[in-house]
Amino acid sequence: MAEFTMELNDEQKEVRDWLHGFAADVIRPAAAEWDEREETPWPVIQEAAKVGIYSLDFYAQQYFDSTGLGIPMAMEELFWGDAGIALSIVGTGLAAVGVLANGTEEQIGTWIPQMYGDPNDVKVAAFCSSEPDAGSDVASLRTRAVYDEAKDEWVINGTKTWATNGGIANVHVVVASVDPELGSKGHASFIVPPGTEGLSQGQKFKKHGIRASHTAEVVLDDVRVPGSCLLGGKEKLDERLARAREKAKSGGERVKNAAMATFEASRPAVGAMAVGTARAAYEVALDYARTREQFGRPIIDNQGVAFQLADMRTQIDAARLLVWRASWMAVNGRPFTAAEGSMSKLFASETAKKVTAQAIQILGGNGYTREYPVERMHRDSAIYTIFEGTSEIQRLVISRTLAGMPIR
Ligand SMILES: Cc1cc2nc3c(=O)[nH]c(=O)nc-3n(C[C@H](O)[C@H](O)[C@H](O)COP(=O)(O)OP(=O)(O)OC[C@H]3O[C@@H](n4cnc5c(N)ncnc54)[C@H](O)[C@@H]3O)c2cc1C
């Protein structure tokens, strides 16, 4: 187990500087254009693929880094560049993690390369869990997967919503219920391979922020996938369902805790995205406050402005520390006895909303225009308190964990 450290090692610093260079030179200059276009920035994803940032190798290297700092450091730098473009770059990684975590070696080897494509023909992937009537209450999802034993195929029907890259993905990972009576314990994940009949894109959403990231409904109408597309395989699923039925009779504590641990481990990454956006807005505001003069002196000479910057920086640093701690805990298998993963996401996402609003205030009228990036950063920051569990759900998880109450 790696000791917790707040220092990046030399190799990590090199990676951070390389990512920062890409974010500053390629992502940030393209941000306003793709925000206005509200389209997936394919040329930027391709650039990221050419230099090796958009690849499984890079993502896996950070994901398995035993210090736990690889993923938060990478997320912070890319999202510092721009949240919408960065989500277009890392969205595939979120689907890939679903396969890495639950798939067999064969499934990982077959499907993950198809999620990324290659630098000359980049592809993206989508992770589809949320539904119109199952957002926070993910256990109530209605998409059904039924096994057709004669053909060794699964038949999937349902409607997914809010899917990042939904409908434009080469590979979709779809969460469906195989046993509705078991609630979330009766869920399983399926690969829907490229070109599968019955999968189509529904509405593409026009959003408040992260507009360079594609978000859409995904309709599954009698989608048939081979038995081999069930992540983890049928034998493992049958064993898991049998265990869940047993546990359901005797309280189900172990299964609940396993599901919670997965969320606790993934939430710090979203916290790190929020830290990146907050830091970006803070830096713009600091720079502006030093150079903008009113009443014959830089506005930062006024305590009213300087104290805001002090608060902004303090909260960003505190958010990063919570994120790094939770990320280290996740990688090193530490139990989240106080829901530290949810805590980090809650604090960092609310910090990003607050700090980006303060940045607008410090830039005055300029902050309110699209000539300056902070209004975009503020719009972008609103997503962090919504996806991967809303702030209310984080508070619910933290408080129930502290109280020793079950989390449904
Ligand atoms: C841009 C974007 C990208 C997304 N990408 C993906 C993706 O790739 N894949 C995917 O599967 N999903 C994705 N999501 C879905 C996201 O995870 C959900 O939007 C989120 O979980 C909230 O669900 P909901 O929108 O249905 O809100 P609801 O669950 O309807 O919540 C509405 C409000 O009620 C509150 N609330 C609900 N229950 C409680 C409670 N028990 N106590 C207190 N308050 C409560 C919520 O906090 C919220 O304020 C994305 C969403 C967006 C907007």
The ligand as an SDF file (V2000), in Angstrom:
LIG
                    3D

 53 58  0  0  0  0  0  0  0  0999 V2000
  -24.7390   16.5960  -18.9290 C   0  0  0  0  0  0  0  0  0  0  0  0
  -25.0880   15.3080  -18.2710 C   0  0  0  0  0  0  0  0  0  0  0  0
  -24.3460   14.1640  -18.5600 C   0  0  0  0  0  0  0  0  0  0  0  0
  -24.7020   12.9500  -17.9760 C   0  0  0  0  0  0  0  0  0  0  0  0
  -24.0170   11.8090  -18.3350 N   0  0  0  0  0  0  0  0  0  0  0  0
  -24.4890   10.6100  -17.9440 C   0  0  0  0  0  0  0  0  0  0  0  0
  -23.9500    9.4000  -18.4790 C   0  0  0  0  0  0  0  0  0  0  0  0
  -22.9990    9.4220  -19.2830 O   0  0  0  0  0  0  0  0  0  0  0  0
  -24.5060    8.2220  -18.1130 N   0  0  0  0  0  0  0  0  0  0  0  0
  -25.5440    8.1560  -17.2510 C   0  0  0  0  0  0  0  0  0  0  0  0
  -26.0040    7.0530  -16.9620 O   0  0  0  0  0  0  0  0  0  0  0  0
  -26.0800    9.2820  -16.6960 N   0  0  0  0  0  0  0  0  0  0  0  0
  -25.5860   10.4980  -17.0330 C   0  0  0  0  0  0  0  0  0  0  0  0
  -26.1400   11.6550  -16.5200 N   0  0  0  0  0  0  0  0  0  0  0  0
  -27.2800   11.5540  -15.6060 C   0  0  0  0  0  0  0  0  0  0  0  0
  -26.9990   12.0650  -14.1950 C   0  0  0  0  0  0  0  0  0  0  0  0
  -26.2290   11.1470  -13.4950 O   0  0  0  0  0  0  0  0  0  0  0  0
  -28.3820   12.3490  -13.5580 C   0  0  0  0  0  0  0  0  0  0  0  0
  -28.8760   13.5270  -14.1500 O   0  0  0  0  0  0  0  0  0  0  0  0
  -28.3000   12.5020  -12.0580 C   0  0  0  0  0  0  0  0  0  0  0  0
  -28.0220   11.2760  -11.4610 O   0  0  0  0  0  0  0  0  0  0  0  0
  -29.5900   13.0770  -11.4630 C   0  0  0  0  0  0  0  0  0  0  0  0
  -30.7180   12.4010  -11.9250 O   0  0  0  0  0  0  0  0  0  0  0  0
  -31.9770   13.2250  -12.4750 P   0  0  0  0  0  0  0  0  0  0  0  0
  -31.4550   14.1910  -13.4680 O   0  0  0  0  0  0  0  0  0  0  0  0
  -33.0030   12.2720  -12.9360 O   0  0  0  0  0  0  0  0  0  0  0  0
  -32.5050   14.0580  -11.2370 O   0  0  0  0  0  0  0  0  0  0  0  0
  -33.5460   13.5540  -10.1030 P   0  0  0  0  0  0  0  0  0  0  0  0
  -33.0690   12.2710   -9.5230 O   0  0  0  0  0  0  0  0  0  0  0  0
  -34.9190   13.6180  -10.6500 O   0  0  0  0  0  0  0  0  0  0  0  0
  -33.3700   14.6870   -9.0140 O   0  0  0  0  0  0  0  0  0  0  0  0
  -34.0230   15.9550   -9.1040 C   0  0  0  0  0  0  0  0  0  0  0  0
  -33.7330   16.7390   -7.8220 C   0  0  0  0  0  0  0  0  0  0  0  0
  -34.2690   16.0220   -6.6950 O   0  0  0  0  0  0  0  0  0  0  0  0
  -33.2430   15.7680   -5.7520 C   0  0  0  0  0  0  0  0  0  0  0  0
  -33.4580   14.4880   -5.0850 N   0  0  0  0  0  0  0  0  0  0  0  0
  -33.7520   13.2860   -5.6530 C   0  0  0  0  0  0  0  0  0  0  0  0
  -33.8510   12.3390   -4.7250 N   0  0  0  0  0  0  0  0  0  0  0  0
  -33.5990   12.9460   -3.5210 C   0  0  0  0  0  0  0  0  0  0  0  0
  -33.5260   12.4910   -2.1840 C   0  0  0  0  0  0  0  0  0  0  0  0
  -33.7440   11.2140   -1.8620 N   0  0  0  0  0  0  0  0  0  0  0  0
  -33.2400   13.3860   -1.2070 N   0  0  0  0  0  0  0  0  0  0  0  0
  -33.0160   14.7000   -1.5230 C   0  0  0  0  0  0  0  0  0  0  0  0
  -33.0560   15.1810   -2.7710 N   0  0  0  0  0  0  0  0  0  0  0  0
  -33.3320   14.3050   -3.7690 C   0  0  0  0  0  0  0  0  0  0  0  0
  -31.9510   15.7750   -6.5720 C   0  0  0  0  0  0  0  0  0  0  0  0
  -30.8220   16.0210   -5.7570 O   0  0  0  0  0  0  0  0  0  0  0  0
  -32.2290   16.8780   -7.5630 C   0  0  0  0  0  0  0  0  0  0  0  0
  -31.9530   18.1210   -6.9760 O   0  0  0  0  0  0  0  0  0  0  0  0
  -25.7790   12.8850  -17.0570 C   0  0  0  0  0  0  0  0  0  0  0  0
  -26.4960   14.0570  -16.7560 C   0  0  0  0  0  0  0  0  0  0  0  0
  -26.1710   15.2490  -17.3500 C   0  0  0  0  0  0  0  0  0  0  0  0
  -27.0040   16.4660  -17.0380 C   0  0  0  0  0  0  0  0  0  0  0  0
  1  2  1  0
  2  3  1  0
  2 52  2  0
  3  4  2  0
  4  5  1  0
  4 50  1  0
  5  6  2  0
  6  7  1  0
  6 13  1  0
  7  8  2  0
  7  9  1  0
  9 10  1  0
 10 11  2  0
 10 12  1  0
 12 13  2  0
 13 14  1  0
 14 15  1  0
 14 50  1  0
 15 16  1  0
 16 17  1  0
 16 18  1  0
 18 19  1  0
 18 20  1  0
 20 21  1  0
 20 22  1  0
 22 23  1  0
 23 24  1  0
 24 25  2  0
 24 26  1  0
 24 27  1  0
 27 28  1  0
 28 29  2  0
 28 30  1  0
 28 31  1  0
 31 32  1  0
 32 33  1  0
 33 34  1  0
 33 48  1  0
 34 35  1  0
 35 36  1  0
 35 46  1  0
 36 37  1  0
 36 45  1  0
 37 38  2  0
 38 39  1  0
 39 40  1  0
 39 45  2  0
 40 41  1  0
 40 42  2  0
 42 43  1  0
 43 44  2  0
 44 45  1  0
 46 47  1  0
 46 48  1  0
 48 49  1  0
 50 51  2  0
 51 52  1  0
 52 53  1  0
M  END
$$$$
